[in-house]
């Protein structure tokens, strides 16, 4: 391998794909390789160098790893390069979630899914970050797809003593597929059953989703819980750690997930996890048997389970220990070594 080159449509601080790219970049450098990251859209505040792909020329012996999650304006150029190419598929959110709110984003997601089918034959190695994502690629190419879990920063966190107020936490972008309206409805029934609850939704307001965010605010006001629901917006790593440390329960009502790093972060932080599992989600792949999963979006019933998870000390301890074991099973060093072994095989 002459150089290890990673390409993505966009990179920005706090994004799960960006975090993985940085981990791979630093591991490549430590392994004595020349590491390069290219992206069409480059956010500010990154802690590693990123260049535009337009003027990059590959050399013989380079390995190119393309992180795919949405359509790319440079993909035609990349698949024409005379080098070995690998793709890592992070999933494309179905456009239907975005169509009521932003047709531009929805159109780009549709193009991305159509584009994916056409470009796969040009790649010499196909990787997905969950078995759920791998099955989708396999349906397109009719061949084996390797699974390499998402790499994410290991956090140093210290549990805070439980206060009178019980903190319910969700971490993720404020977008329709995350089921945030359903999460708010679940919380509404929770606070009718138990006093001193606070819901924190920790994640950036996705650009172009202003109408969706306004819809969520209207729902909260209509339910009369404006004083009990908090949106943090984008937070730093230190602020995110603090949210995990003071939380008592992590709930996800997300309809579509390609992997879902936050549930593993919550498990690392010693939080019981309650999560929705749909047929178009990798949630079960990620949590294994370490979370309480629900398959029907019956808000009041789910709320009852959530309150039990807050109050039943024995159940909490079982779930916390299972969660910690599940987190440890995603051993970062092993994932890194296995991924680079696969990449070396195509040189």
Secondary structure, 3 states (H helix, E strand, C coil): CCEEEEEEEEECCCCHHHHHHHHHHHHHHHCCCEEEEEEEEECCCCCCCCECCCCCCCCCCCEEEEEECCCCCCHHHHHCCCCEEEEEECCCCCCHHHHCCCHHHHHHHHHHHHHHHHHHHHCCEEEECCHHHHHHHHHHHCCCCEECCCCCCCCCCCCCCCCCCEEEEEECCECHHHCHHHHHHHHHHHHHHCCCEEEEEEECECCCCHHHHHHHHHHHHHHCCHHHEEEEECCCHHHHHHHHHHCCEEEECCCCCCCCHHHHHHHHCCCEEEEECCCCCCHHHHHCCCCEEECCCCHHHHHHHHHHHHHCHHHHHHHHHHHHHHHHHCCHHHHHHHHHHHHHCCC
